[in-house]
Amino acid sequence: VTSATPEPATADVGVLGGTGKLGSALALRWAASGLTVTVGSRDPQRGVDRAAQLSAELPSGSGAILGGSYADAADAPVVVAAIPTEGAGDLVGPISGRLAGRVLVSTLAPLEFDADGPTPGHLEVGSAAALLAAAAPGARVVGGFHTVSAVGLGDVDAPLDEDVLLCGDDDDALAATAALVDDHLPGARAVVVGPLRLAAALEGLTAVLIATNKRHRAHAGLRVTGL
Ligand SMILES: NC(=O)c1ccc[n+]([C@@H]2O[C@H](COP(=O)([O-])OP(=O)(O)OC[C@H]3O[C@@H](n4cnc5c(N)ncnc54)[C@H](OP(=O)(O)O)[C@@H]3O)[C@@H](O)[C@H]2O)c1
């Protein structure tokens, strides 16, 4: 890992695709809340460069943003995948050894688009989270963040007003992911909905949110009531 700031090299969170819209926004928020985050890219230098750019946006008193490869990002105890669903298995497969035992959070949402907008995509394995679980068999996979807009996340000064729905089969992995929401995304609340087999339903909500945003020209989020 090449550090963009003179901070310790052990990250709290790694983000595969941390150079992208969602990955960068999550890295920024989490670092602003005091965590050290590694931005992982297919091109390690791009990861380093993006980390330097994001670091420049951090308020004083923040944690750190480091940059590097996918393998560097996979050194963190919690690794968030924020990459396109297409080809995700091929990207994660080569680092599956490093991901063994780690929490692997899938934000992936397979979508299909036509003239009427997005609909949930259908994968043979059932969900994008299942795709990652198959590519990294030892990882403890959690599905989540599908309904969170990168635009809202990127505005680090504004508290979020939404829930972050999570699913998974490993209680410790769910708790670690929920802590990243409840303790490190001001205004947001983690809601564990149930087992990983619900991932496709959560992934489908991305289509609902994108369509809602288009219709209402908004960056909408979800709240679950009655809990
Ligand atoms: N944007 C949102 O608001 C949002 C919300 C909820 C969920 N998601 C999910 O998050 C994932 C990422 O979405 P995003 O909007 O952040 O996408 P994005 O801006 O295109 O970023 C994706 C990142 O993935 C990496 N990547 C790996 N393979 C790629 C490929 N074949 N083509 C393009 N990029 C590739 C790229 O990083 P390198 O080039 O550095 O490797 C890129 O920066 C998707 O699965 C999406 O469904 C997004």
The ligand as a Tripos MOL2 file, in Angstrom:
@<TRIPOS>MOLECULE
LIG
   48    52     1     0     0
SMALL
NO_CHARGES

@<TRIPOS>ATOM
      1 N1        -23.4340    4.7770   -7.5940 N.am      1 LIG1
      2 C1        -24.3370    4.5070   -6.6570 C.2       1 LIG1
      3 O1        -24.9850    5.4320   -6.1200 O.2       1 LIG1
      4 C2        -24.5630    3.0740   -6.1910 C.ar      1 LIG1
      5 C3        -25.4960    2.8340   -5.1890 C.ar      1 LIG1
      6 C4        -25.7140    1.5360   -4.7440 C.ar      1 LIG1
      7 C5        -24.9910    0.4970   -5.3070 C.ar      1 LIG1
      8 N2        -24.0770    0.7400   -6.2900 N.ar      1 LIG1
      9 C6        -23.3090   -0.3950   -6.8410 C.3       1 LIG1
     10 O2        -21.9220   -0.1300   -6.6950 O.3       1 LIG1
     11 C7        -21.2020   -0.6970   -7.7820 C.3       1 LIG1
     12 C8        -20.3170    0.3980   -8.3810 C.3       1 LIG1
     13 O3        -21.1390    1.4290   -8.8920 O.3       1 LIG1
     14 P1        -20.5650    2.8670   -9.2140 P.3       1 LIG1
     15 O4        -21.7250    3.7060   -9.5660 O.co2     1 LIG1
     16 O5        -19.6760    3.3210   -8.1190 O.co2     1 LIG1
     17 O6        -19.6970    2.5510  -10.5190 O.3       1 LIG1
     18 P2        -18.4220    3.3040  -11.1150 P.3       1 LIG1
     19 O7        -18.4180    4.7230  -10.7100 O.co2     1 LIG1
     20 O8        -18.3720    2.9360  -12.5440 O.co2     1 LIG1
     21 O9        -17.1870    2.6250  -10.3380 O.3       1 LIG1
     22 C9        -16.9220    1.2870  -10.4080 C.3       1 LIG1
     23 C10       -15.4380    1.0450  -10.1640 C.3       1 LIG1
     24 O10       -15.2460   -0.3430  -10.4060 O.3       1 LIG1
     25 C11       -14.0160   -0.5550  -11.0560 C.3       1 LIG1
     26 N3        -14.2070   -1.4800  -12.1720 N.ar      1 LIG1
     27 C12       -13.8560   -2.7530  -12.1870 C.ar      1 LIG1
     28 N4        -14.1790   -3.3340  -13.3360 N.ar      1 LIG1
     29 C13       -14.7460   -2.4010  -14.0970 C.ar      1 LIG1
     30 C14       -15.2690   -2.4150  -15.4100 C.ar      1 LIG1
     31 N5        -15.2800   -3.5080  -16.1640 N.pl3     1 LIG1
     32 N6        -15.7810   -1.2720  -15.8780 N.ar      1 LIG1
     33 C15       -15.7790   -0.1530  -15.1230 C.ar      1 LIG1
     34 N7        -15.2890   -0.1050  -13.8640 N.ar      1 LIG1
     35 C16       -14.7700   -1.2240  -13.3670 C.ar      1 LIG1
     36 C17       -13.4680    0.7850  -11.4880 C.3       1 LIG1
     37 O11       -12.2910    1.0070  -10.7250 O.3       1 LIG1
     38 P3        -10.8340    0.8540  -11.3530 P.3       1 LIG1
     39 O12       -10.9250    1.2830  -12.7860 O.co2     1 LIG1
     40 O13       -10.0270    1.7970  -10.5290 O.co2     1 LIG1
     41 O14       -10.4660   -0.5550  -11.1800 O.co2     1 LIG1
     42 C18       -14.5390    1.7840  -11.1230 C.3       1 LIG1
     43 O15       -14.0100    2.9410  -10.5030 O.3       1 LIG1
     44 C19       -22.2260   -1.2610   -8.7560 C.3       1 LIG1
     45 O16       -22.3090   -2.6490   -8.5980 O.3       1 LIG1
     46 C20       -23.5170   -0.5830   -8.3340 C.3       1 LIG1
     47 O17       -24.6460   -1.3860   -8.5860 O.3       1 LIG1
     48 C21       -23.8540    2.0070   -6.7390 C.ar      1 LIG1
@<TRIPOS>BOND
     1     1     2 1
     2     2     3 2
     3     2     4 1
     4     4     5 ar
     5     4    48 ar
     6     5     6 ar
     7     6     7 ar
     8     7     8 ar
     9     8     9 1
    10     8    48 ar
    11     9    10 1
    12     9    46 1
    13    10    11 1
    14    11    12 1
    15    11    44 1
    16    12    13 1
    17    13    14 1
    18    14    15 2
    19    14    16 1
    20    14    17 1
    21    17    18 1
    22    18    19 2
    23    18    20 1
    24    18    21 1
    25    21    22 1
    26    22    23 1
    27    23    24 1
    28    23    42 1
    29    24    25 1
    30    25    26 1
    31    25    36 1
    32    26    27 ar
    33    26    35 ar
    34    27    28 ar
    35    28    29 ar
    36    29    30 ar
    37    29    35 ar
    38    30    31 1
    39    30    32 ar
    40    32    33 ar
    41    33    34 ar
    42    34    35 ar
    43    36    37 1
    44    36    42 1
    45    37    38 1
    46    38    39 2
    47    38    40 1
    48    38    41 1
    49    42    43 1
    50    44    45 1
    51    44    46 1
    52    46    47 1
@<TRIPOS>SUBSTRUCTURE
     1 LIG1         1 GROUP 0 **** ****
